[in-house]
Amino acid sequence: MKLGAFSVSLAVQDIEQSKLFYQKLGFEIIGGDQTQNWLIVRNGEHTIGLFQGMFDSNILTFNPGWDQSGKKLESYTDIRQLLKEFEAQGVEITHKSITGDSGPSSFSIKDPDGNAILIDQHV
């Protein structure tokens, strides 16, 4: 089972202050739109999404089909297959937005401690 690229999506209070803080730690902005209250920052292979007013809590995020640099993988486990495998194992799906037989889709689960995990395929 290949879950793809991993990142942490942080629910931040002040996107400007968060951006400045992570830049001090060596993170560079690689995506997003601060006027829309979201940025993606990276330091080496470590990626963090900064989201103001979009989520109630922090989220662990996996992107099937992407490597850690956000480049499409030649081979990966499609999100629809991951969903089937999780459901077969009795993992509770808290939200799903699956469209068509291929392409972008997403679903969410929670770990036993209530931590949100987003499986978000963009390819």
Number of C-alpha atoms within 10 A of each C-alpha: 10 14 20 24 24 21 21 18 23 20 19 22 12 13 20 15 11 17 20 11 12 17 15 10 9 11 19 16 17 12 12 15 10 15 8 11 16 23 22 21 22 20 15 11 12 14 23 20 22 27 25 20 15 12 12 11 13 17 19 18 22 21 24 28 25 21 17 18 14 15 11 17 15 8 10 15 14 22 28 19 11 17 19 12 13 14 12 10 9 9 14 13 13 12 11 15 10 16 11 8 10 12 14 17 20 20 19 19 19 16 10 7 6 8 12 17 19 21 23 22 23 15 16
